[in-house]
Amino acid sequence: MGAPAHPEHPHRYTLSAPALPTSPRLCRDFVRGIFTASGLTQLADAAAICTSELVTNVHRHGKGDVRMAATVQHDRVRVTVHDDSPELPSPRRAATDETNGRGLFLVTALSDICGMTLDEPAEGTGKAVWFEFNVPPTHTKSPV
């Protein structure tokens, strides 16, 4: 089993993907691989679903390519999805017969914490939407 990063040395992974219908799957598989390689297999599926939802929002409502970062620390993992649109997503209540409109509710329900920020003026005009999972306290380092 892999080990989360040392507190002073987090591991950071990045991925850029075009805003295409295939990008949610690509990003979902990337995040699942990071969680699995970090020994957090029990959280990999939930993280993959959250990633897929955020990347799908970029594809449908965002602007520009998807830029993703995952930071693995000893106590948590943060996944950030960035695009060039300054419009922040807002949760809406989907009707029971609708097939869309539940993504942000899923991210909120599955992750330990989530949020969004606008770019600083020097960074561009887009936004970042992120979620975090806490590393379970029973997670221990494996021998190297």
C-alpha positions as CSV (number, residue, x, y, z in Angstrom):
1,M,0.0,0.0,0.0
2,G,1.3,3.5,-0.9
3,A,1.8,6.2,1.7
4,P,0.5,9.8,1.7
5,A,3.1,12.5,1.4
6,H,5.2,13.7,4.3
7,P,3.7,16.9,5.9
8,E,6.5,19.1,4.5
9,H,6.6,17.4,1.1
10,P,3.2,17.0,-0.4
11,H,2.9,15.3,-3.7
12,R,1.4,17.4,-6.5
13,Y,0.0,15.9,-9.7
14,T,-1.3,18.0,-12.7
15,L,-3.2,17.3,-15.8
16,S,-4.5,19.4,-18.7
17,A,-7.3,18.2,-20.9
18,P,-9.4,19.7,-23.6
19,A,-13.0,20.6,-22.8
20,L,-14.3,17.6,-24.7
21,P,-16.9,14.9,-23.8
22,T,-14.1,12.4,-23.2
23,S,-12.3,14.6,-20.6
24,P,-14.4,13.7,-17.6
25,R,-13.4,10.0,-18.0
26,L,-9.8,10.9,-18.5
27,C,-9.7,13.1,-15.4
28,R,-11.7,10.6,-13.4
29,D,-9.2,7.8,-14.2
30,F,-6.3,10.1,-13.4
31,V,-7.7,10.9,-9.9
32,R,-8.6,7.3,-9.2
33,G,-5.0,6.3,-10.0
34,I,-3.6,8.9,-7.7
35,F,-5.8,7.8,-4.8
36,T,-5.0,4.2,-5.4
37,A,-1.3,4.8,-5.7
38,S,-1.4,6.8,-2.5
39,G,-3.0,3.8,-0.6
40,L,-6.4,5.5,-0.4
41,T,-8.3,2.9,-2.4
42,Q,-11.4,3.2,-0.1
43,L,-11.7,6.9,-1.3
44,A,-10.8,6.4,-4.9
45,D,-14.4,5.9,-6.3
46,A,-15.9,8.8,-4.4
47,A,-13.0,11.1,-5.6
48,A,-13.4,9.9,-9.2
49,I,-17.2,10.7,-9.1
50,C,-16.4,14.2,-7.7
51,T,-13.8,14.8,-10.4
52,S,-16.1,13.6,-13.1
53,E,-18.9,16.0,-11.9
54,L,-16.6,19.0,-11.8
55,V,-14.9,18.3,-15.2
56,T,-18.4,17.7,-16.8
57,N,-19.4,21.2,-15.5
58,V,-16.4,22.7,-17.3
59,H,-17.3,20.9,-20.5
60,R,-20.9,22.0,-20.4
61,H,-20.6,25.5,-18.8
62,G,-17.0,26.5,-18.6
63,K,-14.5,28.1,-21.0
64,G,-11.2,26.8,-22.2
65,D,-9.3,23.7,-21.3
66,V,-9.6,21.8,-18.0
67,R,-6.6,22.2,-15.8
68,M,-6.5,19.9,-12.8
69,A,-4.2,19.5,-9.8
70,A,-4.3,16.9,-7.1
71,T,-2.2,17.5,-3.9
72,V,-1.6,14.6,-1.6
73,Q,-0.6,15.5,2.0
74,H,-0.3,13.3,5.0
75,D,-3.7,14.3,6.3
76,R,-5.8,15.2,3.2
77,V,-6.0,15.1,-0.6
78,R,-7.2,18.1,-2.5
79,V,-8.4,18.0,-6.1
80,T,-8.8,21.3,-8.0
81,V,-10.4,21.7,-11.4
82,H,-9.7,25.0,-13.1
83,D,-11.1,26.7,-16.3
84,D,-11.1,30.1,-17.9
85,S,-14.7,31.1,-17.2
86,P,-15.2,33.6,-14.3
87,E,-18.8,32.3,-13.7
88,L,-19.0,30.4,-10.4
89,P,-21.2,27.4,-10.5
90,S,-24.3,27.4,-8.4
91,P,-26.1,24.4,-7.1
92,R,-29.7,24.1,-8.3
93,R,-32.4,21.8,-7.3
94,A,-33.0,19.2,-10.0
95,A,-36.5,17.8,-10.6
96,T,-36.8,14.1,-10.0
97,D,-37.1,13.4,-13.7
98,E,-34.1,15.5,-14.8
99,T,-30.8,13.7,-15.6
100,N,-28.7,16.8,-14.9
101,G,-28.3,19.3,-12.1
102,R,-27.0,17.2,-9.2
103,G,-23.2,17.4,-9.7
104,L,-22.4,20.0,-7.1
105,F,-24.7,18.3,-4.6
106,L,-22.9,15.0,-5.2
107,V,-19.5,16.7,-4.6
108,T,-20.7,18.3,-1.4
109,A,-22.2,15.0,-0.2
110,L,-19.2,12.8,-1.0
111,S,-16.3,15.0,-0.1
112,D,-15.2,16.2,3.3
113,I,-15.1,19.8,2.1
114,C,-15.4,21.7,-1.2
115,G,-15.3,25.2,-2.5
116,M,-14.5,27.6,-5.3
117,T,-12.5,30.7,-5.9
118,L,-12.1,33.2,-8.7
119,D,-8.6,33.7,-10.1
120,E,-6.5,36.6,-8.8
121,P,-6.2,39.3,-11.5
122,A,-2.6,38.3,-12.2
123,E,-3.6,34.7,-12.8
124,G,-6.3,35.2,-15.4
125,T,-10.1,35.5,-15.5
126,G,-11.1,32.0,-14.6
127,K,-12.1,30.0,-11.5
128,A,-11.1,26.9,-9.5
129,V,-13.5,24.5,-8.0
130,W,-12.1,22.0,-5.5
131,F,-12.8,19.3,-3.1
132,E,-10.9,17.5,-0.3
133,F,-10.9,14.1,1.3
134,N,-9.4,13.6,4.7
135,V,-6.9,10.8,5.0
136,P,-8.4,8.2,7.4
137,P,-6.5,8.1,10.7
138,T,-5.9,4.4,10.4
139,H,-4.0,4.9,7.2
140,T,-0.3,4.0,7.9
141,K,2.8,4.1,5.9
142,S,3.9,0.9,4.3
143,P,7.4,-0.3,4.4
144,V,9.5,1.1,1.5
